[in-house]
Amino acid sequence: MQSTCRLENVSPVLALQACTRVLSDAEVAQQFPQAPRVAEPGIWVVVKFHAKAGDYLLDLGLPDAYYVQVFHLQQVGLLKLMSLNPQSKFKEREFAHRTLLAPLSIQESSQKNEQEVLVHYRTHGKTPLFMRLFLRETFLQRDTVDNLLNGILIGFLLVVIPLLVIGFQSVQNRNYRLYAALVITNLAFLLQIEGYSFQFLWPDSPDWNMRMPNLIACNVMFWHVLFAIQFLQMRQRLLTLYLCHIASLWIIIPVFFLELFWDVEELILALSACYAALAMYTAYRGLRQQIPAARFYFIGTLMQAIFIVGLLFISITFGNPFPQFAVLTYPKIGYLGEALFFAAAVVQQIRLFGERQAELRQRRLVETEQLLHAEQSKLKALDKARQQQLQLASASHDIAQPLASLRFALAALGQKPENKAIAEHVENTLNYAQSLLKELIVQTRQEQSANSTRSAEEIDLRDLFSQLAQEFEVLAQQKALNLAIHRCQLTTSGSSVLLYRILSNLLANAIRYTEHGRIVLGVRRRRDSIEIQIWDTGPGIPAHTVASLTQAFQQGAQAQQSTQGYGLGLFIVQTLCMQCGYQLSIHSELGKGSGFCVGIPL
């Protein structure tokens, strides 16, 4: 037995869910013989209610439908209130509004009679109607409030995107970009299910409007897959799930193009349900793997699974579990919750990345200081050894002088025959002493040469450049930069370890702050030196800030807008150059690039 709803004076809105009954084609033919016979497959429902006389609007609770007909049962027969099909343009609606509304007028003579409305419809994914009866004036007031709330929601999503782009545009992390793309597709879906797209974007393209929900659903899945792969680091940490997500992409893309030409709605619904299960399991695995910020990602995915897939599926299959809410309210809650928690996940992961970078940079600074200290200790020890050897050589030289005098005196003494044997013995002893002193001086000279070689080793620049190429070519390729390293046959003297640290810091800075173009590493001969040069096509450095960049914790404008650097790179380079006796010079032009030159004396 079907119940009847009653619109009381105290309530200007009548929810019709409780007094709605689904009819079969046979029941429609029996109870409403005057109802038209339709070829379109769909669902028949009858609504019975009592309402006082007045002008009403019957809200079907959906922005569009493939097919919908609404009839009001009167004494003279069925009065058609609405008739729309897939080819109906927006202007053909009986009431120009973003949702489906049927004008309904109840006369004084029939206000005590039971009102019956017969509806035949077919919707996207068999989404059930959420019918409510409004007084016309009441609906206009509520519609203003609904538009305000939708504006706040859409405005929030529109604000999130530029904030991410501006706030993290220089971060070497693609998560925020993929999240921004996901938010844009979610926003497009919300505009579609609220009816704004059909009303304002393509009111004369009903066929396109019918396909858009399915096309947008494919786009949402596509960007969600890419975001999940990048955010959860699947390729490194969840290889099996990475392959599953790649396979999902290869399914989503052809399904998207199929929908452009044929109706594959049921396939898209099945694909959405399967991917929701995969996404939920992936989020759980990410949580178990303790991936940074995975907790927020899991909550966002859970909200998507509950509100967008779970409640929507239950409403379609078993009926709306919360009849006080429209069915399409669930996707709005799900997408809003997903956007909020995914934003929190992205921000937290980028913050943790920044902290790790700061820790790494501090560790590099400490290592540089330790390296400098070790080099200084080494040089001091070598210098002390040289001084001791020189003092010993000087003493040997001084001792040799009195020995020579003794030799002359011995020659005079040896002229007497009785002293000849003693003179020969003493001369042999003097010869032995002089040979020991001579060997000591020669050894000191050799040690001086060896110490000089150890303190200033020969550096083959060709080998050094090859090592730099192996380390930085991959980083340059990841940013689509052309790294040109001109190898040469030159050699120089000094510490290869320190020179490598100098050039690696300069190359790392060039790759970090150059967004497109090329980076060149080469050598130029000067009159009394050689100059190793690194040129890039980055943003350039203002002339008034060049001198300050070699100080600790000083950054240019480009670096200050990002979280990549901490103002230590050029400070380390300058410190190492001073230690090695090199000359660092910086040349830059805004908008064209910069050059960093290390002059090494010959």
C-alpha positions, 0 to 999 in steps of 0.5 A: 500500500503506497503512503501519501505525503502531505504538505503542511502549512508549517513546512514549505517543502515536501520530500516525496521519497516516502510516497514514491512507488516504482511501477512496472509497464503492466501496472502503468498500462492498468492504472494509467491507460491514458499514459503514452507508450514509450519505446525508450527503456526507463523507470516508471514511478508514481507519487501521491501527495496532498498539498494546498492550492498554489504554484509549485515546482517539482524538483527531480533532484538531478541536473539532467537525464537521458529521458524524462517525462512528467505527468500530472493526473487530473480529472480530464486526464494526464497533463504533461508537465515535462518531456525531455530527451537526449536531444533536448537543449537547455532552452527547451526546459519548461523552467530554465534552471540548472536542475530538472524542474517541472511547474505544477499548479494546484487549483482550489477545486482540487486541493482536498483531492489526492494529487498524483504525478507519474514520472518516466525517466532514465538517468546516468548510471540508474541514479534514482530521483530525489523528488521534492515539492516546493512553493515557487517562492520558497524554491527561489529562496533556497536556490539562492542559498544553494548557489552560495554554498556551491560558490563557496565550495567551487571557490575553495577548489579554485583557490587551492590550485593557484596556491599550490602552483605559486607556493611550490612552483620551484620544488622538484616534486611533481605531486602538487602538479598532479594534485592540481590536475586532480582538483581541476577534474573534480571541479569539472565533475562538480560543475557537471552534476550541479548543472552549471556546465549545461546551463552556462558552457554548452546549453546547445549541445545536449549530446555532449552534455550527456557524455560529459559525466562519463568522460569526466569520470575517466579523467578523474580516474586517470589523474588519480592513478598518476597522483597515486603512483607519484605520491606513494613512490610505487615504482620504488616501494610498491612495484606490484601495485605500480604495474597494476596502476599502469595497467589501469591507465592502459584501460582508462585511456581507450575507454575514454575514447570509446565513450566519445563515439559510443555509450559505454556507461556501464563499462565506466561504472564497473571500471570506477568500482574496480579502481576504487577497490584498488585505490583503497588497497593501495592507500592501505599498503602505503600506510603500512609502508610508512610512506611520508604523509600516507595517513592523509592520503588514506583518509582522502581515499577512504572518503572517496570510496565511502561517499562517491562509490559506496553510498552512490552504489547503495542508493542506486541498488537498494535506495537512498540510505539517508533520504533527507539528502539528495543522492548527488550530495554524496559526491560533493562531500567525497570530493571536498573531503578528498581535496582537503586531505590530499592537499594536507598530504601533499603539503606535509610530504613537501615539508618533510622533503624540505626538512630532509634537504635542509639536513642534507645541506647542513651535513654537506657543510659540516663535511666541507668544514671537516675536509678543509680542516683535514687539508689544513692539518695535512699542509701544516704537518708537511710544512713542519716536516719540511722545516725540520728537514731544512734545519737538518740540512743546514746543520749538515752544511754547517758541520761540513765547513769545519770538517773541510778545515780539519782536512787542510790541517791534516794535509799539513800534518801528514807531510811528516813521515812519523805522522803519515799513518795517523793522518791517513786514518783521520782522513778516512774518518773525515771522508766517511763523515762528509759522505754521511752529510752529503747523503743527508743533504741529498735525501732532504732534497728528495723529500722536499720534492716528494712533499711538493708532489704530495701537496700539489698532485697532478689533476687530469681535467679530462678524467675529472670532467668524465666523473662530473658527466657521470654524476650530473647527466642523469639529473640534467636529463630528468629536467630535459636540460642539455648538459654539454661538457667539453673535455680537454687534455689539460692538466693542473696541480692541486687537490683533485678532491677539492676541485671536484667539490667546487665544480660539483656544487656549481653544476648542482646549482646550475641544474637546480635553477635552470628550467629549460635550455642548456648548461655548458662546462669547459676550460679556457686558457689565459696568459698565466692561468686556466679558467674552468667555466660553467654557463647556464640559461637560468633566470640570471642574478641581479648585479647588486646581489652577486657579491653577497651570494658567496656569503653563508645563508644568502640566496637570490630571488629565484632561490628564495621563492623555493624550498630547494636551497639554503644559501650555502652552495656558493659559500662552500665554493668560495671557501674551497677556492680561497683554500686552494688559491683559486679565483671565483668570478660570477657573470650574470644577466637577468633573463639570459643566464649566469656563468661561474668561472674558477681561475687556476694559476699555472 
